[in-house]
Structures are given as C-alpha cells and as structure tokens.
Amino acid sequence: MCRDTAFRWRHRFLTNVQAHQPAGVTGILEVDETYFRESQKGSRTLTRPARKRGGKAKGKGRFSKDWVPVLVGRARGQPQTVDRVLAKVNGAEVTDALKAAVVPGETVVCTDGHSAFLHLQRTLGVQTKSFTASYACPGLDKVYHVQSANNYHERLKTWIQRRLRGVATKYLPNYLAWMRLMAWNKDGVNSDEIVASALGRQVINL
C-alpha cells in the first residue's frame, strides 16, 4: 500500500471515532486545555504567509490566533477521556464539550482558574473544584488537581509533535480520536476493535 493510500484510509478509519466520547462519567473528571500550533500542513493554498520549517508561531497559547485550543477531560482512576478542538476557550464551548460526559450529582469537575471554567457548576449542574496553578488554594483538598489531564497533554503533544512531526489542524480531531484508541485501558485497542470503531461501533469510553 502506498503512503497516500494509507493516509486516506487512516482518516476514513478515524472519522467515526471522533464521536466516541464518554457519557455519564462518575467521580472526578479533570479538565484542562492545551494548545497546538495552527498548521496548514499539506494544503495547496495557505490562508497566511508560509512559515519556514521549524519557524515559530506568533504569541503564546490563548493570546494568539496561531494556536489552536484543545480541551481534555480525564476521568480519575478510569480510562475515559473526553476531548475536543475548540474554536475559543470560553464557557459556552467548554459546556457544550462536557455536557454529555457528566452526571449532575455524581461527577465532580476539577479545573484550574481559567475564566471559561468559572460557571460550569451552574451550566452543567455538577459540583466543581477550581484552583489556581500558580499558588496553593487555602482549604482546597489536595485530591483536587488536574495532573492526570496534564499528563495526558504531555503524551498527546509528544506523540503528535515528535513522532508525527506535527499534523494539519483540519485533521487534529482525528488524531485526538486515535490517541483515545491508544490510551484505552493499558494496552489500547486491538486491530479487530479498530476496524469495529471505523465501522461505527464504540469500543472505547464505555
């Protein structure tokens, strides 16, 4: 099989997996955002001036249009992962991304102090625990943190940036789906489950 054919089949297999998000996570759901440099890799027509290979994007994180936000939620002590590429990091986008994954009265959403997370207790109807990463919050139990989400961020970015040498932003949702397949339980999914996922049967985040 040639490389181009393999590339096309890869994305055909992953399209259905994008929707295989968790529903009704109980316990602690750690939620945090991370950022990927916007990429038009492989595009014939660019909507911005081309960057030299390895060139730096302007600005940093949430303050620059050159960066694409990705929301990740990791269930504490469980294999479920919810993720989404966001247009903006705001309350409406975050609420929409998480609403199917939580259960009022049974899910505790743990976040940092980003303003997009401030009203989740009202919009989602769940208990929330928020802290500011730069200093200790008096009275907040040390069990409330986002270390699992941040660890997932690190693995995701290492895989995409080092192993794959970066991916086009338009395909980023597919690669998030692929990462969820690999991160399901300890050993990921087998080849039969990958085919089943490509055909629309959800085998992860159950």
C-alpha positions as MATLAB code, in Angstrom:
seq = 'MCRDTAFRWRHRFLTNVQAHQPAGVTGILEVDETYFRESQKGSRTLTRPARKRGGKAKGKGRFSKDWVPVLVGRARGQPQTVDRVLAKVNGAEVTDALKAAVVPGETVVCTDGHSAFLHLQRTLGVQTKSFTASYACPGLDKVYHVQSANNYHERLKTWIQRRLRGVATKYLPNYLAWMRLMAWNKDGVNSDEIVASALGRQVINL';
ca = [
       0.000    0.000    0.000;
       1.412    3.416   -0.941;
       1.797    6.189    1.619;
      -1.016    8.352    0.194;
      -3.463    5.440    0.250;
      -2.505    4.623    3.838;
      -3.039    8.273    4.786;
      -6.529    8.347    3.255;
      -7.534    5.097    4.930;
      -6.194    6.310    8.263;
      -8.607    9.223    8.248;
     -11.512    7.140    6.963;
     -10.960    4.805    9.915;
     -10.811    7.657   12.418;
     -13.765    9.768   11.276;
     -16.366    7.742   13.191;
     -14.174    7.540   16.296;
     -14.359   11.321   16.744;
     -17.859   10.887   18.186;
     -16.871    8.079   20.574;
     -16.814   10.278   23.653;
     -17.738    9.180   27.185;
     -21.252    9.603   28.530;
     -22.046    9.827   32.215;
     -18.619    9.844   33.882;
     -18.911    9.456   37.649;
     -16.289   10.507   40.174;
     -13.663   13.144   39.438;
     -13.284   14.479   35.911;
     -10.085   16.502   35.498;
     -10.485   19.173   32.815;
      -7.821   21.396   31.327;
      -6.964   22.972   27.993;
      -3.778   22.771   25.956;
      -2.660   24.371   22.690;
      -1.256   23.215   19.365;
       0.346   25.460   16.798;
      -2.045   26.102   13.916;
      -0.893   24.093   10.898;
      -1.921   24.054    7.244;
       0.400   21.156    6.522;
      -0.335   19.627    3.117;
      -2.615   22.458    1.941;
      -2.109   23.726   -1.588;
      -3.403   27.194   -0.711;
      -2.448   28.883    2.566;
      -4.582   31.478    4.320;
      -1.484   33.087    5.872;
       2.165   33.639    4.898;
       4.145   30.400    4.891;
       6.381   29.659    7.870;
       9.839   28.275    7.414;
      10.280   24.721    8.633;
      10.658   24.912   12.388;
       9.650   28.595   12.403;
       7.906   29.890   15.486;
       4.263   30.911   15.652;
       3.463   34.359   16.979;
       2.273   34.828   20.537;
       1.559   32.116   23.037;
      -1.420   29.940   23.912;
      -4.790   31.601   24.405;
      -3.446   35.001   23.345;
      -2.660   34.148   19.737;
      -4.611   33.105   16.653;
      -1.593   30.998   15.684;
      -2.509   28.471   18.375;
      -5.431   26.024   18.426;
      -7.024   25.120   21.800;
      -7.848   21.528   22.688;
      -9.946   20.653   25.732;
      -9.171   17.387   27.516;
     -11.084   15.768   30.345;
      -9.687   12.675   32.069;
     -11.688   10.563   34.479;
      -9.661    9.988   37.658;
      -8.789    6.311   38.049;
     -10.752    5.355   34.924;
      -9.803    5.101   31.239;
     -12.433    7.548   29.916;
     -11.226   10.605   28.015;
     -13.308   13.431   26.580;
     -11.662   15.840   24.166;
     -12.493   18.462   21.572;
     -10.816   21.042   19.386;
     -12.334   24.372   20.457;
     -12.967   27.459   18.369;
     -12.420   29.520   21.527;
     -11.797   28.730   25.166;
     -14.973   30.133   26.664;
     -17.785   28.942   28.892;
     -20.191   28.081   26.085;
     -17.658   25.956   24.167;
     -16.473   24.143   27.300;
     -20.025   23.472   28.483;
     -21.016   22.034   25.106;
     -17.928   19.799   25.052;
     -18.565   18.383   28.530;
     -22.350   18.269   28.863;
     -22.738   14.651   27.691;
     -19.803   13.417   29.776;
     -21.034   14.487   33.216;
     -23.819   13.406   35.556;
     -25.313   16.002   37.930;
     -24.776   14.852   41.479;
     -22.286   12.144   40.501;
     -19.486   13.969   38.667;
     -17.022   16.377   40.278;
     -15.313   18.549   37.658;
     -11.853   19.693   38.684;
     -10.287   22.601   36.765;
      -7.722   25.354   37.031;
      -8.701   29.009   37.391;
      -9.372   29.771   33.709;
     -12.419   32.013   33.338;
     -14.022   29.532   30.890;
     -14.481   27.098   33.793;
     -15.942   29.513   36.341;
     -19.638   28.820   35.685;
     -19.583   25.075   34.969;
     -21.332   24.341   38.255;
     -24.331   26.318   37.006;
     -24.248   25.406   33.307;
     -23.613   21.688   33.830;
     -25.306   21.225   37.186;
     -22.293   19.467   38.680;
     -20.020   20.128   41.609;
     -16.799   21.876   40.569;
     -13.448   22.333   42.266;
     -11.220   25.072   40.905;
      -7.692   26.067   41.851;
      -5.015   28.440   40.590;
      -1.942   26.538   39.483;
       0.496   29.281   40.481;
      -0.277   29.091   44.206;
      -1.886   26.849   46.790;
      -5.581   27.492   47.399;
      -6.342   27.636   51.127;
      -8.793   24.995   52.241;
      -8.762   23.059   48.960;
      -8.172   19.330   49.421;
      -5.038   18.110   47.628;
      -7.121   15.437   45.907;
      -8.417   18.143   43.577;
      -5.893   18.661   40.800;
      -5.527   18.151   37.034;
      -2.317   16.123   36.987;
      -3.904   13.250   35.044;
      -5.164   15.667   32.384;
      -1.770   17.366   32.190;
      -0.005   14.016   31.894;
      -2.328   13.165   29.004;
      -1.498   16.527   27.416;
       2.197   15.686   27.585;
       1.764   12.260   25.990;
      -0.531   13.654   23.301;
       1.808   16.501   22.365;
       4.918   14.310   22.432;
       3.244   11.845   20.071;
       1.944   14.484   17.662;
       4.927   16.806   17.656;
       7.799   14.318   17.845;
       6.541   11.033   16.432;
       4.264   12.507   13.759;
       6.277   15.713   13.191;
       3.115   17.770   13.567;
      -0.296   17.339   11.945;
      -2.602   19.597    9.929;
      -5.099   21.401   12.133;
      -8.010   20.208    9.966;
      -7.115   16.619   10.871;
      -6.474   17.273   14.577;
      -9.867   15.830   15.718;
      -8.937   12.543   14.024;
      -5.607   12.384   15.830;
      -7.334   13.084   19.140;
      -9.557   10.085   18.354;
      -6.504    7.958   17.535;
      -4.895    8.901   20.840;
      -8.044    7.855   22.679;
      -7.866    4.453   20.982;
      -4.229    4.032   22.017;
      -4.859    5.218   25.576;
      -7.881    2.993   26.223;
      -7.007    0.856   29.232;
      -3.307   -0.068   29.448;
      -2.732   -1.688   26.081;
      -5.041    0.307   23.819;
      -7.362   -1.496   21.420;
      -6.602   -4.414   19.114;
      -6.896   -4.499   15.333;
     -10.400   -6.013   15.385;
     -11.605   -3.226   17.680;
     -10.038   -0.598   15.426;
     -11.982   -1.975   12.460;
     -15.157   -2.106   14.557;
     -14.605    1.527   15.588;
     -14.123    2.532   11.955;
     -17.470    0.905   11.161;
     -19.146    2.963   13.882;
     -19.235    0.608   16.888;
     -17.990    2.318   20.020;
     -15.398    0.232   21.844;
     -13.797    2.969   23.966;
     -15.171    5.416   26.546;
     -17.873    2.949   27.574;
];
